[in-house]
């Protein structure tokens, strides 16, 4: 059963130190990767690279206009069992969470954020971020500070 798990994994980047992890995940499961502005040639199999546009003075917010249509089309074709996405404050995380909810599939938050970011955009998005934390099927917090941050924001320990 787990070997046939179909996963949509949305991440802003594919840094060299994660290549091996992404490769191993793709060997074990059916994973489609969606990256933003990635130029490397050493991407895992089934990778899609989408163009993102950084919004000036909006903290680290990068709008990815083709993410929603790409995820929706892939979701209909591949019928994902699970959606995984990166840090809480990213546009791609918000969109991926909403797509997972639309298809009534589990959403896993992969988060390294460990402190509140004092920015008006983050304050405005806090209700959505809290909803994501409360309704995620699981969370991967890399590091004890990231875990403590998520627990402070309402995650189950």
C-alpha positions in Angstrom: 0.0 0.0 0.0 2.7 2.5 1.0 4.8 1.7 -2.1 1.9 2.9 -4.3 1.4 6.2 -2.3 1.1 9.1 -4.8 2.6 12.3 -3.4 2.6 15.9 -4.6 5.7 17.5 -3.0 5.8 21.3 -3.4 9.0 23.0 -2.4 10.4 26.4 -3.1 13.9 25.1 -3.9 15.9 21.9 -4.5 19.2 22.6 -2.7 22.1 20.2 -3.2 21.9 18.9 0.3 18.3 17.7 -0.3 19.0 16.0 -3.6 19.6 12.6 -2.0 16.5 12.8 0.2 14.3 13.7 -2.8 15.8 10.9 -4.9 15.2 8.3 -2.1 11.7 9.5 -1.6 11.0 9.1 -5.4 12.5 5.6 -5.3 10.1 4.5 -2.6 6.9 6.4 -3.6 5.3 7.9 -6.7 6.3 11.5 -6.1 5.8 14.5 -8.4 7.9 17.5 -7.3 7.0 21.1 -8.0 9.8 23.6 -7.5 10.0 27.4 -8.0 12.6 29.1 -10.1 14.9 26.1 -9.9 17.7 26.2 -12.5 19.6 23.0 -11.6 19.8 20.1 -13.9 20.1 17.6 -11.0 16.4 17.6 -10.1 14.7 14.4 -8.9 12.5 12.5 -11.4 9.0 13.9 -12.2 10.0 17.5 -11.4 8.1 20.5 -12.6 9.7 23.9 -12.3 7.4 26.9 -12.1 8.2 30.6 -12.4 7.8 32.6 -9.2 7.8 36.4 -8.8 9.0 37.9 -5.5 6.8 40.7 -4.2 9.0 43.6 -3.2 8.8 44.5 0.5 6.5 41.5 1.2 9.0 39.6 3.3 9.8 36.4 1.5 6.5 36.1 -0.5 6.9 34.7 -4.0 3.7 34.5 -6.2 3.7 31.5 -8.5 0.8 32.1 -10.9 0.9 28.7 -12.6 1.0 26.7 -9.4 -2.7 26.4 -8.9 -3.5 25.3 -12.4 -0.5 22.9 -12.5 -1.5 21.3 -9.2 -5.1 21.0 -10.1 -4.3 19.4 -13.5 -1.8 17.0 -11.9 -4.2 16.2 -9.1 -6.9 15.2 -11.5 -4.5 13.1 -13.6 -2.5 11.5 -10.8 -5.1 11.4 -8.0 -2.6 12.1 -5.2 -2.9 10.5 -1.9 -0.9 13.1 0.0 0.3 16.7 -0.4 3.6 17.9 1.2 4.7 21.5 1.2 7.4 23.6 2.7 7.4 26.5 5.2 4.3 28.0 6.7 4.6 31.6 5.3 5.0 30.7 1.6 2.4 31.3 -1.2 3.1 27.7 -2.4 2.2 26.3 1.0 -1.1 28.2 1.1 -2.1 27.1 -2.4 -1.0 23.5 -1.8 -3.0 23.3 1.5 -6.1 24.6 -0.3 -5.7 22.0 -3.1 -5.3 19.2 -0.6 -8.5 20.4 1.2 -10.4 20.6 -2.1 -9.5 17.0 -2.9 -10.0 16.0 0.8 -6.5 14.6 1.0 -4.0 14.8 3.8 -1.6 17.8 3.9 1.8 17.5 5.5 3.6 20.7 6.5 7.4 20.6 6.2 8.5 23.5 8.3 11.7 25.0 9.5 10.4 28.4 10.7 11.1 28.8 14.4 10.1 32.3 15.3 7.4 34.8 14.5 8.2 37.0 11.6 7.2 40.6 12.3 5.8 41.7 9.0 2.3 43.0 8.1 1.9 40.3 5.4 2.5 37.6 8.0 0.1 39.2 10.5 -2.6 39.3 7.8 -2.0 35.6 6.9 -1.9 34.4 10.5 -5.5 33.0 10.5 -4.7 30.9 7.4 -1.4 29.8 8.9 -3.1 28.8 12.1 -5.7 26.9 10.2 -3.0 25.0 8.3 -1.3 24.1 11.6 -4.5 22.9 13.1 -5.6 20.9 10.1 -2.4 19.4 8.8 -2.4 15.6 8.9 1.2 15.8 10.1 4.1 18.1 10.4 7.8 17.7 9.8 9.7 20.3 12.0 13.4 20.2 11.4 14.8 21.1 14.7 13.5 21.5 18.2 13.0 25.2 17.8 10.8 24.6 14.8 8.8 22.1 16.7 8.4 24.4 19.7 7.2 27.2 17.3 4.5 25.0 15.8 3.3 23.8 19.2 3.1 27.4 20.4 1.0 28.1 17.3 -1.4 25.3 18.1 0.1 22.0 16.8 -0.3 18.9 18.8 3.1 18.0 20.4 
